[in-house]
Amino acid sequence: MPARDETSIVRFDLTEEDLAAFQLRLLDRTSRLKRQFWFGLLALPLAWAGVWWIYVRTTEDPEETAQRLWWLLLYIPIHAALYPRRWKSSVERLRERLVKDFQKSPLLGKRRVVITPEEIREHNPMSEVASKWPDVYLVERQDERIFVYLSPKAAVIVPKRAFEKPEAFEEFVAEVDRNWRGSSQ
């Protein structure tokens, strides 16, 4: 672990998977995925029940129609039981589509991330981005990556695979978190 006044440097290749993970994280942070999940879970059964209710109410013999068609309402618990698995597969398809879309992205390629007690700096073939720790919007860790948000929609992405040992990744995450939290005091 480097001393507090030393510089940490990490070199890695940013991949389509990293960019797709970031895009999914952005969607999740904005609650867009959550809204879509709940809409998909509730809208179809509510529409189905509404259509059933209107159909029953507009027939000449509502009781008899309701008794003949009650089994159609079984669709609602079946939909509710199967929806989470369908949702997971749709999110996975979205991730795969994002990976495919990012294959020709200019954002891919070699990266060098330098962290000091004062700032985080990312070098890539096209540009260099630097931000002082007090200006960092958020630091968020996933299982395989750490996202250092420079704004609500832009982040420095550092994958776990950039480190030889998992412990080195954990030390890096702790150092980033310490620098970020230390700057806000």
C-alpha positions in Angstrom: 0.0 0.0 0.0 1.5 3.3 -1.0 2.1 6.0 1.7 -0.5 8.8 1.9 1.7 11.2 -0.1 2.6 8.8 -2.9 1.0 8.3 -6.2 -0.8 5.2 -7.3 -0.8 4.3 -11.0 -3.0 1.7 -12.6 -2.8 0.7 -16.3 -5.5 -1.3 -18.1 -7.5 -1.7 -21.3 -11.1 -0.4 -21.0 -13.4 -2.9 -22.7 -17.0 -3.0 -24.0 -18.0 -4.9 -20.9 -16.8 -2.0 -18.7 -18.7 0.6 -20.7 -21.9 -1.6 -20.7 -21.6 -2.0 -16.9 -21.3 1.7 -16.5 -24.3 2.4 -18.7 -26.4 -0.2 -16.8 -25.2 1.4 -13.6 -26.3 4.9 -14.8 -29.7 3.5 -15.7 -30.0 1.9 -12.3 -28.8 5.1 -10.5 -31.5 7.2 -12.3 -34.2 4.6 -11.2 -35.1 4.2 -14.9 -34.6 0.4 -14.7 -36.7 0.2 -11.5 -39.5 2.2 -13.0 -39.5 -0.1 -16.1 -39.5 -3.2 -13.9 -42.5 -2.0 -11.9 -44.3 -0.8 -15.0 -43.8 -4.2 -16.6 -44.9 -6.1 -13.5 -48.0 -4.1 -12.9 -49.3 -2.6 -16.2 -50.1 -5.8 -18.0 -52.0 -7.5 -15.2 -53.9 -4.2 -14.4 -54.8 -3.9 -18.1 -55.8 -7.5 -18.3 -58.0 -7.2 -15.2 -59.5 -3.9 -16.5 -60.4 -5.4 -19.8 -61.9 -8.5 -18.1 -64.0 -6.2 -15.8 -65.2 -4.0 -18.6 -66.1 -7.1 -20.7 -68.0 -8.6 -17.8 -69.8 -5.4 -17.0 -70.9 -4.8 -20.6 -72.4 -8.2 -21.2 -76.1 -9.0 -20.8 -75.5 -11.4 -18.0 -72.5 -10.2 -16.0 -72.7 -12.9 -13.3 -72.7 -15.7 -15.9 -69.9 -14.1 -17.9 -67.8 -13.6 -14.8 -68.2 -17.3 -13.8 -67.3 -18.5 -17.3 -64.2 -16.2 -17.6 -62.8 -16.2 -14.0 -60.0 -18.5 -15.0 -58.6 -15.7 -17.2 -57.6 -13.9 -14.0 -55.2 -16.7 -13.2 -52.9 -15.1 -15.7 -52.1 -12.3 -13.2 -50.3 -14.5 -10.5 -48.6 -16.5 -13.3 -47.3 -13.3 -14.8 -46.2 -12.0 -11.4 -44.4 -15.3 -10.7 -42.6 -15.5 -14.1 -41.8 -11.8 -14.5 -38.6 -11.6 -12.4 -36.9 -14.2 -14.6 -38.1 -12.5 -17.8 -36.9 -9.2 -16.4 -33.4 -10.7 -15.7 -33.2 -12.0 -19.3 -34.3 -8.7 -20.7 -31.6 -6.8 -18.7 -29.0 -9.4 -19.9 -30.1 -8.8 -23.5 -29.7 -5.1 -22.9 -26.2 -5.6 -21.6 -25.3 -7.7 -24.6 -26.7 -5.1 -26.9 -24.7 -2.4 -25.1 -21.5 -4.5 -25.5 -22.2 -4.9 -29.2 -22.9 -1.1 -29.6 -19.6 -0.2 -27.8 -17.4 -2.4 -30.0 -16.4 0.5 -32.2 -16.4 3.2 -29.5 -13.6 5.6 -29.3 -13.7 5.3 -25.6 -12.2 1.8 -25.7 -8.5 1.2 -25.3 -5.5 1.7 -23.0 -6.0 3.8 -19.8 -3.8 5.0 -17.1 -5.3 6.2 -13.9 -3.2 8.1 -11.4 -4.5 8.9 -7.9 -2.8 11.2 -5.5 -4.1 12.7 -2.3 -5.1 15.8 -4.2 -6.7 14.4 -7.4 -7.6 11.6 -9.7 -6.3 11.7 -13.3 -7.2 9.5 -16.2 -5.0 9.4 -19.3 -6.3 7.8 -22.5 -5.1 8.0 -26.1 -7.5 10.8 -26.9 -7.4 13.0 -23.8 -6.6 13.5 -20.2 -9.2 14.1 -17.5 -8.3 15.3 -14.0 -10.5 16.1 -11.0 -9.7 17.3 -7.5 -11.1 15.0 -4.9 -13.6 17.6 -3.5 -15.0 17.9 -7.0 -15.6 14.1 -7.3 -19.4 13.6 -7.4 -19.5 10.0 -6.1 -17.4 6.9 -5.6 -19.2 3.6 -6.2 -18.0 0.1 -6.1 -19.3 -2.9 -8.0 -18.0 -6.5 -7.7 -15.7 -6.2 -10.7 -15.2 -2.4 -11.0 -15.0 0.9 -9.2 -16.7 4.0 -10.7 -15.3 7.4 -9.7 -18.1 9.8 -10.9 -16.7 13.1 -12.0 -20.3 14.2 -12.8 -23.7 12.5 -12.6 -23.1 11.0 -16.0 -19.3 10.6 -16.4 -17.0 8.4 -14.5 -13.5 7.0 -14.3 -13.9 3.2 -14.5 -11.2 1.0 -13.0 -11.8 -2.8 -13.4 -10.7 -5.4 -10.9 -8.7 -7.2 -13.7 -6.3 -4.3 -13.8 -4.7 -5.6 -10.6 -2.6 -8.8 -10.2 -4.3 -9.7 -6.9 -7.8 -9.1 -5.6 -6.2 -7.6 -2.4 -4.5 -5.0 -4.5 -7.9 -4.0 -5.9 -9.3 -3.8 -2.4 -6.4 -1.6 -1.3 -7.0 0.7 -4.4 -10.7 1.0 -3.6 -9.9 1.8 0.0 -7.3 4.4 -1.0 -9.8 6.1 -3.5 -12.5 6.1 -0.8 -10.1 7.5 1.8 -9.0 10.3 -0.5 -12.5 11.1 -1.6 -14.0 11.1 2.0 -10.9 12.9 3.4 -11.4 15.7 0.9 -14.9 16.4 2.0 -14.0 17.1 5.6 
